[in-house]
């Protein structure tokens, strides 16, 4: 089982993108990618909303995500969220490990 959390960071005046840029440029995002159990940590900008950044954050297990949430890195992230006055919404997905059911629809 793995889990994926989609976090939508929304701000004004390009602050969500500035937040993501700073996460990348300071190495915080790379440090998270290097944590035990992290499978993916990538930012995207929705085509229809330039004031929002989507973070796709995937982990091997709930325990790995809990360890990340307990790390000192979370304080850095919270400080940056405050700096850019961002608001968040969250979607959570749990993988059953059965990924073949969509293979007929995926063009490779």
N, C-alpha and C positions, 0 to 999 in steps of 0.2 A: 504494500500500500504506500502511496505517496500522496502529498497534498499540495495544492496550489492555492495561493492567496493573491487575488487581484486587488491592488490598492489603487484607488483613484485619488490623486492629489490635485486639488483645485484651488486656484488663487486668482489674483488680478495682476495686470501689468507684466505678464510673462513670468511671474514668480514661481510657478510650478516648474517651468523649464529651467529657471535659474537654480532651483533646488536640486533638480536631477543633475544639472551640469556640475554643481558643487559636490554632490555625492560622488560623481565620477572623478572629477579633477583632484579631489583630496585623498582619493584612495579608499574611502569608506566602502563604496560599492564593491571594489575588488576584495577588500577584507571580508565582506559578507560572503562573496562568492567562494572564498577559501575556507569558510567555516565547515566543520564536519556536518555532513548531511544536506548541504545546500546543493540543489540540482540546477537552479536557474534564478537569476536576479537581473532582470532587464527592464529598461524604461522605454515607453512608446508614447507618442503624441497622437491622440485621436484626430482624424481628419476633420471632424465636424466641431471640435472644441479645442482651440489652441490655448485655452487657459487651464487645461487639465493635462496631467501626465499620468499614464497608466504604468504601474509597476507590476510585472508578473514575477512572483516570488514562489519558487517551488522547493519543497523539502522532502527528504526520504521518509520522515516520520513526524508525528506530533512531538516526540521527545526532542528531535533535532530543532524543531521550531521553538519549543519551549526554552531550550538552551540558548538559542539566539536571542529570544526576548529577555532572558535573564543576564545577557552580556552587557558590559559597559558601553558597547557600541550603540545601544538603544538610546542612551543619554545624548550621544552625538546627533543621532537622527532626530530626536525630539527637539534639540536646540535648533537645528536647521529648519525644522517645520515651523517653529515659532518665529525664527528670523524672517521667513518668507510668508508668514501668516497664512498657512495652508490649512484647508479643511479636507477631511478624508471620508471616503466611503469604501466598503470592503465587500468582496465576494469571495467565498471559500468553496473549493472543489476538492473532493477526495477521489483518487483513482483506485479502481478496483483491481488494476493490473491486467484487465481484459481490454487491450487496445485494438484487437483485430476486427472488432465489429464495424469499424468505419473504413476498413481497407478497400472496400469496393468503390468508395466515393472519392478516394484520394488519388489525384493524378501525380505520378512521380516522374 
